[in-house]
Amino acid sequence: MLNAQRHLEGNPECGLVVIVPKFLRWMVPDEVAEIWTVPISLKNGQNYYPSFAEFVAEETKRFDEIYVSEAHSHPSQFDITRFTRVPTHNFENKEIKITFIWREDRLLVNRVLFRVVRKIDRRAMSLPLQNLKIQQLFEKIKLQVPEAKFAVAGLGTKTKFPEWIEDYRVDSFNEKIEKEICHLYSESRLIIGLHGSNMLLPSAHAGMTIDLIDERWGNFAQDILYQERDPRMATFRYRFLPYQTSNDTLAFIAAVMVMKWSKFKSQMTADVI
C-alpha cells in the first residue's frame, strides 16, 4: 500500500492501479486511477485464484503498457497522512497521553505460562493477568508523570479497566473504527505494545513507540512505520525491548521518553538553522 506514494510522485505520467483486500480500501490515496478490491485475506494472499487471474487478464486488455510495482514491504519514504487522512502526533500539544495496544492472541505474560495455556486452549485465563500488569505499568508511570492520561486500544474486550484508563478496545474492526482509532494514536505521546502488525498504524501516528519483542527478534522493526529520518531522533522515539522487561524498568523508560523528548531534541538539533 505505502508504495503507492512513490509511484504517484515518481511516475505521474502513468495511471496507478491499486489491488487491495477489502479491509485496506479506505487507506488508498485519492490520486490513484483505479482500485481493484479483492475478497482475499492477508493470510491467503499468496494463494493462486483462477477467477482473479481471469479478471486481471480481462482488465489488462484495456492498456497498451503495464508496469508492475516491486511493492517493497517497507518503503523508506511515505507520508502516512496521505493514506489514513489522519494527522500525526503534534508534540506542541501539552497533553501527555500514553496508550497500550491490547491483543489477546499474543500475551504480555510469562512465556512458559503462555505456551501452556495456549496448548490447552485456555488463553482467556491469562487475560486478567495481562490486564493487571498493564494497570500496574500505568500506575508506575503515573507516579513519575502525574499529569499523564492513559488509554488502551486493540482487539478483544474480555476484561475491564478502571475508569481512569480510557478503553477503546473493540471485538472487531471496520473502516469507521479504524479511522477513529487512528485519531487516538495521533493524540498519544507514547504507544506501548507487543511486537506485531498491531503496531503499524499506532507507530505511524503516535509521537513515540515502545515495541515489546518476544522471540521475533529476526523481524526487528518490521512492525514499525517510522516517521523520523534523523537517526538520533529515531533511536529516541522508537525503542525495542524484550517483552520480559520489568514494569519498573519499562515505566522508567516510558517516563524518560515523554519527559525528556523536548530537551533531547533541542540538544541534538541545536546546530540546525
Disulfide bonds with the S-S distance in Angstrom:
none
